[in-house]
């Protein structure tokens, strides 16, 4: 008998859904959890500190990413992690209405964080194995688009849905429990669909014991070559400090918008938050990121580094105006958020491209994973203390501090090594 030939699958049949499945848990852990806990009456200090810890799996991701190569196929990892994500979401849904919801939901969010980080490793590796080089070039924008669609669906649509359910039931606990139960069902569908639809490339196989025997030496060698790069001290400082102000700001934007005006906030509803921040804000961020990519492709990163630094940092000042003026007009609030998010998207392009520049040379995949770990660390540590700081300073002075905290990024940007031609379209 001849061996059964694997069924050919169009990348259109699985890449959009795979990257929606990759994007959803990330935004649920990093952003939606903040709104959930704010609605349930948790303090800003506790929200920022404990949800900040949830970044840790993405910080440590490079340490266990080789295990995905050694044990089982990436396809199997994807299927297993999606079912585990569904179980974690069901756990959140079941524990929200209980008396110890904060501790129990945090435990399940930790499960979601580790499962999501592992799913990222497997999905990105599978993408490289199941597509040709031509398909990889074509679909890189498609996968990014659907990752952002997942962001809008969670940060916008889910928050709006929670607001609508709260108006009907009068209980945020019931509203959010229903939302997470819905998500658990979505991930059950993702797991079943991808278990059937994902292709089975011959190259997707476990590395096994042969590689495991030399794993320790190769692992240390990979890390060693990364930290021997010329100018590595300034480059790591750039990764950690480029978003020092933004890392503190992002944890408090949604609490600020939701807090009542008597507490210094703007008193918007969940529906309004999901519209102006989770939907319009993310859409404008995407536009800014696309324009940033076009600009660098035309003139190179070195030409655009400083404009992008100003673009990502100076619009933070809109929150100073919002905190002092406390406008009631939703269009004015939405416009201010849009300005900040556009600048964030445009300026974030420089950060992503510099990580690509750092990863060049031997072991580019592993070195890029290390960069993403430092990127997550740069968000995690400042974000953890931002809530405590805001409660001591108040929103007005806190947003002034955020602007001051952007200064170190300009200092390290002046020191990093960067070739004039890097990032241009004709650069390989």
Order of alpha helices (4+ residues) and beta strands (2+ residues): alpha-alpha-alpha-alpha-alpha-alpha-alpha-alpha-alpha-alpha-alpha-alpha-alpha-alpha-alpha-alpha-alpha-alpha-alpha-alpha
